[in-house]
Amino acid sequence: ERDIFGERFVNEVRYSDRENIFVLVEDKILIDIGKDICVKIDDWEDMDISNEEIAKEINNLVADSSFEVVQRNDNLITFIRYQSIAELCPSKIDKLSKLIDKVSVDD
């Protein structure tokens, strides 16, 4: 049986979403977030920028502008970034590794 594009990604994200942030978000929108991460990872210079942009995108989808559902340091951000790369664009694992290495060096 063949996987549908993004199916495993969606399942993993939903399983890890203990706060039910994505409960009302359609699968297609989750996949769009993941694909956006795959595109933007080429431009991110560090994890802080990455975290801010992912948090902003999620918050735009699931909340009005006066309420932030996720903060840039939430574990969900780290998880969705990793799952996006691992499941939707595994050819960019090296880019993710470089971001992670940069954090290790900066600490």
Secondary structure, DSSP 8 states (H G I E B T S, - for coil): ----TTHHHHHHHHHH-TT-TTTTS-HHHHHHHHHHHHHHTTT--SHHHHHHHHHHHHHHHHS-TT--SS-TT-HHHHHHHHHIIIII-GGGHHHHHHHHHHHHHH-
